[in-house]
Every structure is written in C-alpha cells, then in structure tokens.
C-alpha cells in the first residue's frame, strides 16, 4: 500500500499540487494513510537541521501532502506544542525510532 501512496504523493510534488485522499476515509483507509503520513512527515522533521525553521507549508512542499493532513498527523503524534506564544514542533528520539522506518517496500 505504501508504494502506491508514495507514487501518488511523488506525482503531487512534481505537479506542485499537494494531494489528499477522498474524505471521509474508511477506518482501514485512515490507518493506512496516517501510518504513511507519520513516517513521511517525521522523516522530514528528522532530516531538518535544528537551526533552520520549518513550517507545515514547508512540509507540504517537501512531501506533496496537503497542509490539513500534515497538521492532522502532527497533532495526532503529539508533535505540535504551544510554546512562548507560538506553535513549535517537538520531536522525541523515541517517536522517531518508532515511526521512521523505510517507506519503500
């Protein structure tokens, strides 16, 4: 399943039109997409140098996943925190080791 999702999002990046599945998702569809989104988004966060700011829009451009889906998965994973009057990403080593496995088959 991940291979077909990856292909669809790679095409979205090429076309510069972020994509999303048709909603509402079935329970099984939600599990599959959220698993994929989690791995891909956390991989982007893991690769990002700590001294460079990153936004949801930046993640959208790098992944082809629409901003609403990026924000949803960041919330679901508990990565978005409100600190000092702004939202920041807080990614733990434990979270990365749990979700950052190769996406390819």
C-alpha positions as CSV (number, residue, x, y, z in Angstrom):
1,X,0.0,0.0,0.0
2,X,2.8,2.4,0.9
3,X,4.3,2.2,-2.6
4,X,1.1,3.3,-4.3
5,X,0.7,6.2,-1.7
6,X,4.3,7.2,-2.3
7,X,3.8,7.3,-6.0
8,X,0.6,9.4,-5.7
9,X,2.4,11.9,-3.5
10,X,5.5,12.0,-5.6
11,X,3.3,12.9,-8.6
12,X,1.7,15.6,-6.4
13,X,5.1,17.1,-5.7
14,X,6.0,17.1,-9.4
15,X,2.8,18.8,-10.3
16,X,3.2,21.2,-7.3
17,X,-0.3,20.4,-6.3
18,X,-0.4,18.8,-2.8
19,X,-2.8,15.8,-2.6
20,X,-5.1,14.2,-0.2
21,X,-7.3,11.1,-0.3
22,X,-11.0,11.4,-0.8
23,X,-12.7,12.0,2.5
24,X,-14.2,10.7,4.6
25,X,-11.7,7.8,5.0
26,X,-12.8,4.4,6.0
27,X,-11.3,3.1,9.3
28,X,-8.8,0.9,7.4
29,X,-8.0,3.8,5.0
30,X,-7.4,6.1,7.9
31,X,-5.0,3.6,9.5
32,X,-3.0,3.3,6.2
33,X,-2.8,7.0,5.4
34,X,-2.0,8.0,8.9
35,X,0.8,5.4,9.1
36,X,2.2,6.7,5.8
37,X,1.9,10.3,6.7
38,X,3.5,9.8,10.1
39,X,6.6,8.1,8.6
40,X,7.0,10.6,5.8
41,X,6.4,13.8,8.0
42,X,8.6,12.5,10.8
43,X,11.3,11.7,8.2
44,X,11.2,15.3,7.0
45,X,11.5,16.6,10.6
46,X,14.3,14.2,11.4
47,X,16.3,15.4,8.3
48,X,15.7,19.1,9.1
49,X,18.7,20.9,10.7
50,X,17.7,22.2,14.2
51,X,18.9,25.7,13.4
52,X,16.5,26.0,10.3
53,X,12.9,26.9,10.9
54,X,10.3,24.6,9.4
55,X,6.6,25.2,8.8
56,X,3.6,23.0,7.9
57,X,3.7,24.6,4.4
58,X,7.4,23.6,4.1
59,X,6.5,20.0,5.0
60,X,3.7,20.1,2.4
61,X,6.1,21.3,-0.3
62,X,8.6,18.5,0.6
63,X,6.0,15.7,0.8
64,X,3.1,16.5,-1.5
65,X,0.7,16.0,1.4
66,X,-1.8,18.8,1.9
67,X,-1.3,21.1,4.9
68,X,-4.5,19.9,6.6
69,X,-3.3,16.3,6.6
70,X,0.2,17.3,7.7
71,X,-1.3,19.3,10.6
72,X,-3.6,16.4,11.5
73,X,-0.8,13.9,11.7
74,X,1.4,16.3,13.7
75,X,-1.4,16.7,16.2
76,X,-2.2,13.0,16.3
77,X,1.5,12.2,17.0
78,X,1.7,15.0,19.7
79,X,4.5,16.8,17.8
80,X,2.9,20.3,17.8
81,X,3.3,22.2,21.1
82,X,2.3,25.7,22.0
83,X,5.3,27.4,23.5
84,X,6.2,31.1,24.1
85,X,3.1,32.3,22.2
86,X,3.7,30.2,19.1
87,X,3.4,26.7,17.8
88,X,6.6,24.6,17.6
89,X,7.5,21.1,16.7
90,X,8.8,18.9,19.4
91,X,10.1,15.6,18.2
92,X,11.4,13.0,20.6
93,X,14.0,10.4,19.7
94,X,11.5,7.7,20.9
95,X,8.9,9.0,18.4
96,X,11.4,9.0,15.6
97,X,12.6,5.5,16.3
98,X,9.0,4.2,16.4
99,X,7.9,5.7,13.1
100,X,10.9,6.4,11.0
101,X,11.3,3.2,9.2
102,X,11.9,3.0,5.4
103,X,8.8,3.8,3.5
104,X,9.8,1.8,0.4
105,X,8.7,-1.9,0.2
